[in-house]
């Protein structure tokens, strides 16, 4: 078990994909703040409206508020978790989970007599930890650039408290989502299929849960599938005033999905042919 863990840590340290995706995460955050900076210059009249595709609603100079005063670090972090960041992390998890099948390393590991359950468990845990580290990096980058652009006065005690609550819940939900993507990649054993299915799940699964909610409502059932589906919880997580009922529901759902994905992946890996 210890040797397997050391092996996974070594793979992560040598993984070019991890570094590239981390750079991409930071680049996306920088690009978003760059767009906000362009919008600020357009509002001040220094650039023409529509420059580089950035369009700002025109208002009179008398009623025009300061652009950066209307921006919130929490809202930007919420956007990163709900869209751009999730896509990049999904791609990394799919590539990292599939990598050992592509180069044949998984066959060598199984051939050494290691327990298959432990092999998948270690891979599962290391993938989740790497995804959590990427989410922490994205949060820190967003906060740091927010202080530079928006100003340190925007980072009050209340903002820091809400950020800790929000990031904590999102890290747990993100871990569960990474676990699900890991299992999907293992079931597919095809890089293109793993990434495509995972991104489609991230993008379109909320439409399915909304349809299921409508069906349940038609039969006068008060339960909602979207209240317990990871993607919906990630996108619907409030950045401020997180009530205890949502926090408990999100935490319990995330733990259940983490355990369920681990169980399904382990069961499949123990019975599947390794080529």
N, C-alpha and C positions, 0 to 999 in steps of 0.2 A: 504493500500500500504506500509506504513512504517513498519507495523507488518510483512508483507510478506518479506520485505527486511531484517529485523532483523532476521527472521527465516532462510533465506538463508545464512546470515553471520554466524549464529550459526552452521549451517550444515557444512559450509566450515571449520570452526575452529575445528569441531569434526571429520572431514572426514579423516580417515586413508589413504584412497586412494590418497588424495591430498599430504600428507606428503611422502607416499611411492613413488609416481611419481616424486616428487621434488628431493628426494634422488636419484632416478634412473637417473634423468637428470644430476645431478652433477656427479654421478658415471660414466655415459657414457662419459662425458667431461674428467674426470680423466683418464678413460681407454684409450681414444684417445691420450691424452698427454703421457700416459705410453707407448703406442705403438711407438710414436715418439721417446721417450727416448731409447727404445730398438733398434730402427733403428739407432740412433746415436751411441750407443755402438757397434753395429754390424759394422757400417762404420769405427769406430776407431779400430776395430779388437779385442775388448774386449770380444765379444761373437761370436759364430759361426753363419754364415748366415743361416736363416731359424729358429732360436730360437723362440719358441712359435708361429710359423707360420709367423713371420715377415721376409720378404725377401727384401734385398736391392741390387740394381744393383751395380755390382762390377766395380770400376774404379781404375786407378792407384793412388798411394799416391800423386804423383806430381800434378795431376790435380783435386784432390779431394777437393771440397770446404767445409767450415764449415757447418755441417748439419743444425744447427739451423738458420743460416743466410738465408737459403732458405725457411724458414717457414714464413707464414703470419697469423697473428691473424684474419684478415678479412676473409681469405680463410677458416680458421677453423670454424669461426662463420657461414659462408655461408653454410658449410657442415652440421653443426648442425641444422640449420633451414631447410635445404633441405631434410634431411633424418632422422637421429636418433631422434632428438628432436621432430620432427613433429609426429612420430609414438607414442612416449610416451604421448604427449599431446592429441593425438587422442584417445588413450585408456582411459585416465582420463576423458575426456569430455563425452565419450560414457557411462562410468560407472556412472558418477555423474548425467547425464541427465536421466538415466534409474533407478537410485536407488530408487526414490520415488514410482515408479510403482512396484518394487520388494517387498518392505516392506509394501505397502498399504497406505503409508502416503499421497499420492496425493488424494486418495479417501476421507480421513478425511478433507483435506484442502478444497476441493470442497464442501464437505458437510457442511462446516461452512458458506457458502453463499458468499464467495469471488468471484469477477468477474473472469471468466475464462481467459479472455484476460490479466488481470493484473497478474494472477498466472503464466501463461506461460511467460509473459514479464519479470517478476522478475527473474524467473528461467533462462531465456535466457541471461539476462544481467549479472547475477551473474556467470554463466558458462563462458561467454566471459571474464569477469574481471579476474577470476581465471586462465584462459588460458594465458592471458596477463601477469599476475604475474609470471607464470611458465616460459614464454619466457624471461622475464626480468632476472629471476634467472639464466637461462641458459646462457644468454649473459654476465652477471656479472661474473659467474664462468669461462667461456671461457676466458674472458679478464684478470681476476685475475691470472689464471694458466698460461696464455700466458706471462704475465709479469714475472712470476717466472721462467718459462722454457726458453722462447725465449729471455727475457731481456727487461728492461724498455726502452732501447734505441729504440726498435721497435715501441713504442707507441708515435709517433710524433703527432704534431698538425694536420697534414693531415690525419693520421690514425684515430684520434679521431673524426674529422669532418666527414670522410666517414663512420665511425662506427655509428655515431648519425643518419645520413641520412638513412643508410641501416637498422639499427634496427628499426627506426621509421616506415619505409615502411613495414618491415616484421611484426611488431606488429599489424599494421592495417590489413594486409593480413591474419595474423594468427587469428585475431579476427573474420574475415569473415569466415574463414575455420572452426573455432570452432562453429560458429553459424550454419553452414551447417550440421556439425556432430550432433549438438544438435537436429536439426529437424529430421535427419535420425533416431536417437535413439528414438525420440518420435513417429515417424511413425511406426517403427518396434516393439517397446515395448518388445524387446527381446535382452538381453545383447550380446549373441553370434552373432546374426544377425547384431546388431548395430555396433559392433566392426569390424566384417568381412567386411561389406559393406563399412564402413568408410576407413579402411586400403586399400581395393581394389580401392576405389576412389582415395586415395592418391598415390597408386602405379601405377595403370593402366589407369587412366583417361587421362593422357597425350597422350597415344597411340590413344585413341578415338578422341581427339581434333586434333591430327596430321592427322588422316584419314579424318576428316571433313575439315581441311585446304586443303588437297589434292583435295577433291571434289570441294571445292569452287574455287581453282586454276584452275581446269579443266574447269569450267564454266566461267573462266576469271573474277572472282570476287576478288577484292583486299583485302577484309576484311578477317581476320583470327580469328577463334574461340579461339585459344590458346592465343591471345593477351588480352583476357578478362576473361579467366578461372583462378580461384584462384590458383589452384595447379601449373599451368604453370607459373603464375606470381611469385609465391614463389620460384620455382626452377630457373627461368630465371632472377631473380632480380640481377643486378650487384652489387658487393660489393664496387666498386670504379667507379668514373666518371658517376654517375647516372644522366642521362640527364632529363630535365624538362618534355619532352613528356612522358617518361616512368613513372615518378613520378606522373604526372597528371592522366595518364591512370590507373595506379595501385590504386591510391586513389579513383577515381570515381568508378572503378570496385568493389573495396572492399566495399564501402558505399552501392552500389546497391545490392550486394550480402547479406550484413548484413540486409538491409531493406526487401529484398525479402524473405530471410529465416525467418525473424521475422513474416512477413505477412502470409506465408504459414503455419508456425508452429502454429500461433495464430488461424487461420481459422480452421485448423484441430482439435486443442485442444477444441475449442468451440463446435464442432459438434460431437466429438468422445465420446464413452462410456468410463467412468472411472470405472475400476474394482479394 
